[in-house]
Amino acid sequence: MNLPRIEINQQFSRLGLERQSGQLKIETPSPELQIHQEHVTVELSHSKDDLTIDSRKAWSALSRGRFEEVTDRIAQQSLQISMQNIANLAQEGDRMMASHQKSNAFAEIAREKMFRAYPINIAGEPDYDNVDVTYTPGQLQTNVKPGGVSFEFERTKPSIDYYPGKINPYLIQKNFIFFNATGQQLDAVM
């Protein structure tokens, strides 16, 4: 059976836009600036600096100290050597009394005393900071007479020109709707 049908065809419209950009033109002439300066006057006065270098510790570390310092060092070390000798004599006496041991304490003590040394160091202690440096800066006095600066400024106005853009629309394709009936027509009443 051939039933009637309706066909619908449709086409949308298409638009085009032609655009021309706007333009902005700004011209600014340079402003004029004039500067006048009065010079600054500065007066300076300075007292003398004081530099003190004490190298006594360095000379002492090189065994070239002052006489008083060297004799004091010898006296202190002699006292220590005397106290050590007394301790050594006490130990040697104890060794000589130990007759039950098979060693010859008298010969050993004589041999040790023959090669025993009693050094006295007259040099001071070496150190990386043996030289004392003292610096006292002098006083600086300043007298400033300020100068001045004056400005003369002439401002200029910018010129602004604006050219607006344009948009032109146009039709590329027209829209339409098309209806069509196909098949047999039925006139029936129900």
LONU-596023 format. One record per residue: residue number from 0; x, y, z of N, C-alpha, C, CB in turn. Coordinates in steps of 0.001 Angstrom, whole numbers, plus 500000, padded with zeros to 6 digits. Each point is the difference from the previous one (the first is absolute). Glycine has a CB too. Example, Ala and Ser with C-alpha at 12.3 -4.5 7.8 and 13.67 -1.06 7.14 Angstrom:
BEGIN
(0, (513190, 494310, 507800), (499110, 501190, 500000), (500900, 501200, 500000), (498108, 498827, 501246))
(1, (501542, 502223, 498034), (500820, 501190, 500060), (499230, 501090, 500730), (501184, 499372, 497855))
END
This chain:
BEGIN
(0, (500832, 498846, 500000), (499168, 501154, 500000), (500887, 501231, 500000), (498161, 498759, 501193))
(1, (501417, 502126, 497998), (500800, 501212, 499820), (499346, 501124, 500795), (500783, 499258, 497687))
(2, (499785, 501063, 503500), (499448, 501038, 500877), (500583, 501356, 499603), (499721, 498331, 501898))
(3, (499481, 502697, 498281), (500526, 501320, 499680), (501056, 500430, 501037), (497793, 500603, 498901))
(4, (503208, 500141, 500601), (501073, 500504, 500858), (500250, 501465, 499710), (501041, 497724, 500090))
(5, (499432, 502946, 500927), (500380, 501405, 499822), (501513, 500065, 500161), (497747, 500891, 500876))
(6, (502884, 499681, 498119), (501462, 500214, 500070), (500264, 501470, 500278), (500450, 498083, 498392))
(7, (500445, 502151, 502548), (500365, 501378, 500337), (501508, 500143, 499769), (498097, 500217, 501727))
(8, (502286, 500707, 497449), (501424, 500335, 499772), (500243, 501406, 500526), (500144, 498493, 497941))
(9, (500959, 501661, 502741), (500306, 501290, 500625), (501456, 500334, 499756), (498235, 499644, 501766))
(10, (502056, 501634, 498069), (501377, 500470, 499861), (500133, 501282, 500820), (500249, 498960, 497666))
(11, (500789, 501073, 503159), (500208, 501182, 500848), (500684, 501102, 499196), (500163, 498538, 502057))
(12, (499629, 502664, 498409), (500683, 501120, 499338), (501416, 500107, 500561), (497799, 501240, 499640))
(13, (503126, 499318, 499576), (501384, 500234, 500426), (500318, 501463, 499775), (500690, 497618, 499452))
(14, (499866, 502986, 501593), (500353, 501419, 499936), (501527, 500146, 499982), (497858, 500635, 501224))
(15, (502609, 500369, 498128), (501422, 500326, 500014), (500194, 501396, 500581), (500409, 498515, 497993))
(16, (500731, 501717, 502642), (500313, 501309, 500577), (501326, 500476, 499423), (498736, 499459, 502142))
(17, (501249, 501732, 497357), (501236, 500626, 499525), (500353, 501069, 501027), (499489, 499545, 497507))
(18, (501694, 500302, 503085), (500376, 500876, 501102), (501239, 500798, 499645), (498999, 498394, 501631))
(19, (500970, 502873, 498722), (501167, 500874, 499842), (500340, 500537, 501385), (499384, 500642, 497586))
(20, (501857, 499125, 502869), (500408, 500377, 501374), (500056, 501507, 500156), (501316, 497885, 500194))
(21, (498378, 502568, 501044), (500127, 501415, 500319), (501459, 500352, 500242), (497690, 500007, 500985))
(22, (502611, 501249, 498973), (501373, 500456, 500199), (500013, 501120, 501039), (500613, 499364, 497620))
(23, (500407, 500590, 503224), (500197, 501014, 501019), (501380, 500609, 499773), (498482, 498792, 501674))
(24, (501563, 502505, 498200), (501267, 500679, 499741), (500194, 501050, 501095), (499828, 499604, 497467))
(25, (501285, 500228, 503296), (500295, 500930, 501091), (501381, 500595, 499754), (498552, 498691, 501644))
(26, (501517, 502600, 498366), (501277, 500699, 499855), (500190, 500872, 501243), (499854, 499995, 497431))
(27, (501278, 499816, 503203), (500304, 500784, 501196), (501296, 500752, 499777), (498801, 498343, 501482))
(28, (501155, 502939, 498405), (501257, 500747, 499890), (500738, 499948, 501331), (499001, 501526, 498247))
(29, (502308, 498472, 501705), (500817, 499918, 501224), (499797, 501245, 500841), (501706, 498580, 498817))
(30, (498124, 501217, 502512), (499899, 501180, 500878), (501373, 500641, 500144), (498055, 498972, 501258))
(31, (501932, 502258, 499140), (501254, 500728, 500170), (500276, 500155, 501489), (499670, 501235, 497805))
(32, (501537, 498396, 502580), (500408, 500076, 501397), (501336, 500722, 500057), (498758, 497857, 500594))
(33, (501299, 503167, 500238), (501251, 500724, 500209), (500349, 499899, 501478), (499538, 501600, 498063))
(34, (501705, 498014, 502207), (500455, 499817, 501373), (501136, 500977, 500272), (499318, 497554, 499980))
(35, (500559, 503162, 501113), (501055, 500915, 500445), (500478, 499506, 501352), (499014, 501988, 498727))
(36, (502292, 497835, 501404), (500550, 499435, 501236), (501031, 500946, 500607), (499606, 497673, 499124))
(37, (500284, 502467, 502196), (500991, 500745, 500770), (500861, 498963, 500714), (498462, 502048, 500310))
(38, (502833, 498049, 499566), (500911, 498970, 500514), (500001, 499926, 501522), (501406, 500336, 497985))
(39, (498850, 498454, 502505), (500114, 499750, 501436), (501438, 500294, 500430), (498157, 498229, 499925))
(40, (502004, 502332, 501272), (501331, 500269, 500544), (500216, 499097, 501205), (499948, 502409, 499187))
(41, (501151, 496839, 500800), (500317, 499082, 501103), (501393, 500351, 500517), (498536, 498138, 499020))
(42, (501570, 502066, 502304), (501290, 500240, 500637), (500261, 498845, 500949), (499768, 502532, 499806))
(43, (501408, 496873, 500084), (500370, 498851, 500820), (501225, 500324, 500835), (499037, 498443, 498290))
(44, (500950, 501131, 502973), (501202, 500082, 500833), (500129, 498663, 500721), (499800, 502550, 500306))
(45, (501430, 496973, 499811), (500234, 498640, 500517), (501161, 500034, 500984), (499135, 498960, 497852))
(46, (500648, 500451, 503334), (501110, 499882, 500952), (500798, 498736, 499672), (498677, 501225, 501808))
(47, (502532, 498677, 498715), (500894, 498893, 499648), (499503, 498672, 500568), (501913, 501613, 499938))
(48, (498335, 497325, 499316), (499701, 498647, 500465), (501138, 499530, 500901), (498661, 499490, 497897))
(49, (501047, 499492, 502922), (501019, 499449, 500892), (500098, 498503, 499744), (499568, 501791, 501759))
(50, (501611, 497751, 497850), (500248, 498587, 499743), (501110, 499530, 500935), (499272, 500225, 497568))
(51, (500424, 498755, 503251), (500973, 499457, 500932), (500197, 498530, 499674), (499347, 501664, 501803))
(52, (501927, 497943, 498016), (500326, 498606, 499706), (500907, 499491, 501108), (499775, 500359, 497486))
(53, (499770, 498594, 503203), (500773, 499396, 501083), (500448, 498616, 499545), (498715, 501301, 501783))
(54, (502572, 498565, 497915), (500528, 498730, 499477), (500855, 499269, 501030), (499968, 500982, 497708))
(55, (499877, 499338, 503575), (500825, 499358, 501026), (499768, 498492, 500059), (499946, 502125, 501302))
(56, (498795, 497427, 498556), (499731, 498554, 500034), (500655, 499290, 498809), (497821, 500447, 501190))
(57, (502176, 500201, 497653), (500622, 499398, 498816), (501507, 499872, 500206), (498192, 500970, 498527))
(58, (502450, 500082, 502006), (501449, 499926, 500261), (500299, 498951, 501077), (500249, 502438, 499360))
(59, (498867, 497451, 501613), (500186, 499002, 501051), (499898, 498592, 499411), (499058, 501601, 501717))
(60, (500012, 498186, 497348), (499862, 498679, 499369), (501220, 499664, 499139), (497503, 500285, 500002))
(61, (503241, 500731, 499575), (501223, 499791, 499218), (501243, 499965, 500897), (498905, 501141, 498046))
(62, (500912, 498747, 503268), (501079, 499972, 500998), (500777, 501303, 500025), (500174, 497540, 499697))
(63, (499168, 503569, 500037), (500652, 501304, 500040), (499193, 500953, 500879), (500966, 499624, 497692))
(64, (498502, 499828, 503407), (499171, 500792, 500899), (500831, 500943, 500853), (498348, 498150, 500034))
(65, (500982, 502618, 500807), (500680, 500931, 500910), (500754, 499212, 501065), (498230, 501765, 499598))
(66, (502773, 498838, 500950), (500867, 499340, 500997), (499187, 499537, 501205), (501939, 501420, 499256))
(67, (497163, 499440, 501242), (499202, 499653, 501186), (499124, 498782, 499722), (499999, 502414, 500713))
(68, (499429, 497541, 498093), (499116, 498897, 499638), (500780, 498686, 499893), (498504, 501617, 498780))
(69, (502695, 498437, 500620), (500823, 498791, 499835), (500467, 499479, 501360), (500756, 500813, 497731))
(70, (499714, 500066, 503151), (500463, 499552, 501330), (498844, 499448, 500821), (501830, 501712, 499942))
(71, (497003, 498862, 499924), (498828, 499484, 500716), (499650, 498597, 499498), (499138, 502357, 500328))
(72, (500925, 497439, 498370), (499717, 498689, 499425), (501025, 498959, 500466), (498965, 501125, 498002))
(73, (502318, 499284, 502030), (501064, 499076, 500465), (499766, 499625, 501462), (501651, 501022, 498369))
(74, (497971, 499955, 502443), (499779, 499730, 501433), (498827, 499029, 500186), (500899, 502298, 500588))
(75, (498016, 497889, 498673), (498842, 499112, 500138), (500338, 498578, 499551), (498474, 501963, 499635))
(76, (502233, 497920, 499241), (500332, 498666, 499505), (501050, 499328, 500901), (499467, 500756, 497645))
(77, (501434, 500034, 502952), (500986, 499426, 500922), (499302, 499422, 501217), (501731, 501640, 499214))
(78, (497246, 499026, 501282), (499228, 499489, 501126), (499331, 498674, 499628), (499610, 502360, 500816))
(79, (499825, 497566, 497986), (499365, 498755, 499558), (501032, 498880, 499860), (498237, 501336, 498801))
(80, (502953, 499007, 500669), (501058, 498987, 499848), (500460, 499521, 501368), (500743, 501048, 497831))
(81, (499379, 499861, 503156), (500402, 499612, 501362), (498988, 499045, 500600), (501166, 502194, 500302))
(82, (497542, 498120, 499529), (498963, 499118, 500541), (500039, 498635, 499316), (498570, 502003, 500516))
(83, (501711, 497976, 498185), (500105, 498723, 499280), (501214, 499211, 500491), (498886, 501029, 497979))
(84, (502230, 499676, 502266), (501217, 499324, 500517), (499741, 499369, 501360), (501436, 501631, 498747))
(85, (497835, 499083, 502116), (499681, 499434, 501321), (499169, 498739, 499834), (500074, 502291, 501047))
(86, (498942, 497744, 498027), (499169, 498814, 499762), (500845, 498863, 499441), (497999, 501466, 499591))
(87, (502940, 498857, 499500), (500873, 498964, 499424), (500895, 499381, 501082), (499978, 501216, 497781))
(88, (500570, 499626, 503139), (500849, 499483, 501075), (499221, 499045, 500907), (501357, 502115, 499920))
(89, (497386, 498226, 500337), (499180, 499118, 500852), (499774, 498666, 499302), (498861, 502000, 501038))
(90, (500876, 498031, 497675), (499788, 498742, 499257), (501285, 499184, 499948), (498215, 501104, 498616))
(91, (502914, 499586, 501163), (501281, 499276, 499950), (500318, 499361, 501342), (500823, 501585, 498246))
(92, (498871, 499118, 502865), (500221, 499434, 501330), (499160, 498747, 500207), (500517, 502286, 500875))
(93, (498222, 497763, 498643), (499139, 498812, 500117), (500565, 498848, 499182), (497995, 501471, 500358))
(94, (502541, 498820, 498476), (500574, 498933, 499159), (501251, 499401, 500643), (499091, 501145, 497955))
(95, (501731, 499727, 502696), (501222, 499491, 500649), (499658, 499149, 501223), (501262, 502023, 499192))
(96, (497642, 498300, 501487), (499611, 499224, 501172), (499425, 498641, 499618), (499563, 502133, 501207))
(97, (499983, 497734, 497576), (499409, 498723, 499587), (501123, 499046, 499615), (497878, 501147, 499194))
(98, (502831, 498360, 501804), (501132, 499105, 499749), (499539, 498590, 499652), (501378, 501367, 501563))
(99, (497376, 498324, 498663), (499496, 498665, 499703), (499832, 499780, 498490), (498835, 499994, 502225))
(100, (501207, 501070, 496986), (499905, 499844, 498541), (501384, 499664, 499454), (498049, 501636, 499868))
(101, (501954, 497670, 499024), (501260, 499503, 499453), (500739, 501042, 499160), (499002, 497733, 500004))
(102, (500423, 503431, 499796), (500674, 501000, 499158), (500982, 500810, 500838), (497984, 500131, 498486))
(103, (502970, 500490, 500813), (500996, 500839, 500646), (499479, 501437, 499929), (501945, 498417, 499388))
(104, (497386, 502056, 501658), (499357, 501314, 500018), (501043, 501113, 499912), (498107, 499054, 501362))
(105, (503073, 500786, 499250), (501009, 501063, 499990), (500519, 500264, 498586), (500649, 499369, 502338))
(106, (499599, 499570, 496902), (500503, 500170, 498625), (498921, 500606, 499091), (501552, 498032, 500335))
(107, (497202, 501519, 499835), (498915, 500543, 499173), (499777, 501477, 500290), (498925, 497742, 499947))
(108, (501108, 502635, 501319), (499787, 501404, 500361), (501137, 500857, 499467), (498744, 499305, 502061))
(109, (502494, 500201, 498006), (501144, 500759, 499481), (499870, 500187, 498489), (501461, 499097, 501852))
(110, (498124, 499861, 497444), (499832, 500093, 498544), (498886, 501010, 499648), (500784, 497586, 499754))
(111, (498090, 502369, 500983), (498888, 500931, 499737), (500428, 501431, 500265), (498345, 498217, 500602))
(112, (502415, 502027, 500449), (500425, 501361, 500327), (500986, 500536, 498981), (499633, 499508, 502404))
(113, (501109, 499592, 497005), (500989, 500428, 499011), (499318, 500577, 498756), (501591, 498243, 500853))
(114, (497257, 501191, 498781), (499315, 500461, 498778), (498772, 500862, 500294), (500810, 497943, 498867))
(115, (498957, 502415, 502394), (498831, 500806, 500351), (500295, 501462, 499669), (499337, 498371, 501844))
(116, (499679, 502296, 497535), (500165, 501416, 499629), (498960, 500822, 500747), (500902, 499384, 497703))
(117, (499483, 501834, 502610), (499101, 500925, 500675), (499895, 501264, 499140), (500613, 499070, 502314))
(118, (498575, 500886, 496641), (499922, 501178, 499110), (499181, 501127, 500634), (500197, 498479, 498006))
(119, (500269, 502711, 501729), (499264, 501189, 500440), (499617, 500757, 498727), (501248, 500152, 502270))
(120, (497484, 500095, 497599), (499490, 500697, 498823), (499826, 501468, 500343), (498832, 497913, 499169))
(121, (501936, 502941, 500173), (499893, 501434, 500290), (499075, 500708, 499010), (502312, 499941, 500960))
(122, (497172, 499310, 498054), (499098, 500607, 499010), (498581, 500003, 500550), (501477, 499233, 498088))
(123, (497766, 501769, 501525), (498595, 500080, 500389), (499168, 499049, 499145), (500307, 502399, 500720))
(124, (498393, 497591, 499537), (499119, 499113, 499246), (499748, 500573, 498621), (498924, 499211, 502120))
(125, (501287, 499981, 496838), (499655, 500485, 498655), (498476, 499985, 499837), (502209, 499137, 499055))
(126, (497285, 501864, 500277), (498557, 500114, 499790), (499778, 500752, 498693), (499518, 499977, 502511))
(127, (499340, 499823, 496914), (499715, 500689, 498739), (499698, 501480, 500244), (499118, 497850, 499032))
(128, (500614, 502530, 502224), (499622, 501371, 500305), (500955, 500594, 501032), (497594, 499467, 499477))
(129, (503698, 500468, 500268), (500991, 500492, 500950), (500263, 501490, 499879), (501018, 497768, 499940))
(130, (498487, 502854, 499027), (500211, 501438, 499836), (498671, 500686, 500308), (501843, 499672, 498236))
(131, (498163, 501203, 502763), (498795, 500744, 500375), (500002, 501322, 499253), (499925, 498911, 502294))
(132, (499009, 501313, 496965), (499860, 501230, 499224), (498786, 500749, 500542), (501064, 498952, 497914))
(133, (499146, 502296, 502458), (498919, 500837, 500500), (499919, 501238, 499122), (500299, 499144, 502377))
(134, (498511, 501056, 497080), (499809, 501153, 499118), (498876, 500859, 500561), (500804, 498691, 497976))
(135, (499497, 502575, 502234), (498985, 500949, 500449), (499825, 501026, 498893), (500574, 499659, 502471))
(136, (498271, 500323, 496887), (499822, 500952, 498895), (499873, 501427, 500514), (498891, 498206, 498657))
(137, (501538, 502700, 500509), (499861, 501410, 500334), (498562, 500445, 499808), (502381, 500411, 499340))
(138, (497344, 500786, 501085), (498645, 500538, 499887), (499883, 500791, 498702), (499766, 500103, 502524))
(139, (499162, 499663, 496788), (499722, 500712, 498762), (498888, 501001, 500258), (500726, 498018, 498599))
(140, (499515, 503228, 501075), (498995, 501040, 500178), (499621, 500504, 498617), (500903, 500663, 502298))
(141, (497813, 499396, 497456), (499532, 500467, 498692), (499084, 501195, 500194), (500181, 497674, 499035))
(142, (499921, 503243, 500050), (499122, 501163, 499962), (499450, 500084, 498579), (501308, 501246, 501838))
(143, (497398, 498562, 498027), (499378, 499951, 498678), (499078, 501197, 499839), (500141, 497476, 499957))
(144, (500066, 503235, 498965), (499085, 501074, 499624), (499242, 499496, 498776), (501525, 501873, 500930))
(145, (497190, 497817, 499262), (499272, 499400, 498885), (499789, 500984, 498864), (498874, 498488, 501608))
(146, (501153, 500977, 497218), (499687, 500786, 498820), (498508, 499907, 499734), (502306, 499614, 499038))
(147, (497302, 500770, 499811), (498579, 499942, 499667), (499817, 499617, 498550), (499501, 501722, 501734))
(148, (499318, 497778, 497985), (499639, 499634, 498631), (498649, 500620, 499708), (501320, 497821, 500090))
(149, (498573, 502861, 498781), (498708, 500546, 499585), (499645, 499406, 498644), (500389, 502159, 501294))
(150, (498314, 497570, 498548), (499500, 499370, 498777), (499030, 500946, 499306), (500281, 497696, 501006))
(151, (499793, 502331, 497700), (498986, 500662, 499178), (499505, 498960, 499020), (501062, 502320, 500236))
(152, (497640, 497397, 499883), (499425, 498894, 499233), (498846, 500527, 499168), (500680, 498322, 501767))
(153, (499366, 501395, 496957), (498916, 500380, 499107), (499392, 498725, 499441), (501108, 502217, 499413))
(154, (497634, 497556, 500968), (499318, 498775, 499603), (499338, 500201, 498630), (499609, 499384, 502437))
(155, (500425, 499586, 496750), (499339, 500039, 498698), (498898, 498956, 499983), (502115, 500800, 498859))
(156, (496772, 499543, 500467), (498872, 499077, 499941), (500160, 499068, 498803), (498500, 501704, 501113))
(157, (501137, 497034, 499072), (500069, 499075, 498863), (498822, 500223, 499048), (501194, 498312, 501446))
(158, (499033, 501389, 497288), (498896, 500043, 499027), (499587, 498561, 499703), (500834, 502199, 498969))
(159, (497854, 497562, 501147), (499465, 498643, 499853), (499021, 500002, 498835), (500282, 499505, 502486))
(160, (499927, 499636, 496548), (499083, 499814, 498864), (499560, 498544, 499992), (501120, 501851, 498636))
(161, (497532, 497970, 501281), (499459, 498639, 499977), (499158, 499834, 498748), (500000, 499865, 502531))
(162, (500298, 499092, 496719), (499240, 499665, 498801), (499289, 498686, 500276), (501637, 501215, 498452))
(163, (497019, 498839, 501721), (499301, 498762, 500365), (500025, 498990, 498863), (498527, 501312, 501530))
(164, (501386, 497447, 498826), (499964, 498933, 499008), (498596, 499832, 499440), (501892, 498851, 501168))
(165, (497966, 500320, 497820), (498717, 499778, 499343), (499743, 498504, 499919), (500229, 502142, 498665))
(166, (498477, 497517, 501451), (499590, 498608, 499823), (498879, 500003, 498965), (500655, 499335, 502405))
(167, (499508, 499961, 496493), (498995, 499888, 498938), (499518, 498554, 499925), (501061, 501910, 498698))
(168, (497672, 497835, 501698), (499478, 498633, 499857), (499472, 499776, 498574), (499398, 499959, 502468))
(169, (500658, 498830, 497063), (499436, 499664, 498685), (499515, 498556, 500047), (501542, 501646, 498799))
(170, (497524, 498019, 500294), (499354, 498688, 499962), (500754, 499101, 499030), (497749, 501022, 500558))
(171, (502695, 497855, 499931), (500699, 499037, 499148), (498995, 498991, 499428), (502125, 500275, 501371))
(172, (496932, 499288, 499461), (499043, 498980, 499568), (498653, 500312, 500651), (501840, 498238, 499725))
(173, (497098, 501749, 499483), (498668, 500315, 500488), (499380, 498741, 500611), (499728, 501821, 498245))
(174, (499448, 498350, 502787), (499359, 498857, 500628), (498686, 499677, 499286), (501066, 500597, 502211))
(175, (498508, 498153, 497917), (498687, 499622, 499435), (499512, 498735, 500680), (500572, 501055, 497771))
(176, (498078, 498701, 502125), (499337, 498769, 500445), (499105, 499570, 498851), (500067, 500640, 502498))
(177, (500044, 498131, 497090), (499241, 499480, 498854), (499205, 498779, 500476), (501753, 500845, 498316))
(178, (496908, 499203, 501484), (499097, 498898, 500358), (499570, 499305, 498722), (499185, 501208, 502082))
(179, (500724, 497459, 497945), (499585, 499224, 498811), (499194, 498805, 500503), (502062, 500720, 498625))
(180, (496805, 499026, 500731), (499181, 498840, 500355), (500185, 498945, 498919), (498299, 501444, 501238))
(181, (501893, 497303, 499130), (500179, 498901, 499049), (499047, 498870, 500374), (502435, 500627, 499611))
(182, (497255, 498525, 499418), (499121, 498845, 500242), (498558, 500340, 499636), (501525, 499211, 501843))
(183, (497532, 499854, 498377), (498591, 500205, 499664), (499328, 500800, 501066), (499951, 497877, 498743))
(184, (499041, 502805, 500794), (499253, 500780, 500965), (498839, 499156, 500487), (500668, 502183, 498903))
(185, (499074, 497867, 502374), (498901, 499236, 500602), (498973, 501011, 500500), (501536, 498050, 500677))
(186, (497263, 501763, 498818), (498909, 500784, 500554), (499127, 499004, 500748), (500062, 501785, 498132))
(187, (500161, 498124, 503078), (499221, 499050, 500772), (499465, 500694, 501212), (501364, 498082, 499183))
(188, (497458, 501481, 501150), (499368, 500567, 501176), (499934, 498908, 501043), (498649, 501667, 498638))
(189, (501628, 498610, 502449), (499958, 499003, 501049), (498976, 500294, 501021), (502327, 499580, 499624))
END
